[in-house]
Amino acid sequence: MSSAASVREPDDAGLSLIELIVAMVLTGILSGVVVMILVNSWTTQQDVTTTTAATNEGQVFASSIERAVRNAEAVSVSGDVLQVRTRIGGVVDCRAFRFVPADADPATEPLTGDAGFFATGAAPLTWPGAWITEKVSPIGPAYFTLDATTVTYGFQIATESAPVVFQGEIAVRNAFAAGGSPCL
């Protein structure tokens, strides 16, 4: 036997334990990065969805308030309720806009914000109209204030990221009566 025949060639037919461990660690790191990217994308998409929904609901609510007050014949602010007798399209109509505090009892106040028409004596929970389905809170001490011929409103809608703020000041175009109950 020659010495060359007794030297064995290295066996490259498989993976060593070290190579296998390195491959598993690299696969784990790459998988972790991919999972983090997917989770962050999903979370961002949830934030955008809730912010968009809150923005849409708030814009509908705010534009309803502005349209009713701009054409008002009588306006009353009482607590978290704005009542307006308005003339839209030549028809006199009563509209009320009401906010339910964010900390309200969900058993008695299932919706946290609402606006809409109401009939004399109708319970506020039966008012049809635009609804805000997220938590609503005032900006400042009240949702509504009435000063001579100007109604000011301010509210914010909670979202998963940051609250969406709505505020405005509406001057009445018509001669109108302030105070009392314009819709009784």
Helices and strands as residue ranges (DSSP letters): H 3-6, H 17-70, E 72-78, E 81-88, E 91-99, E 113-117, G 124-126, E 131-132, E 136-138, E 144-147, E 150-157, E 164-171, E 177-178
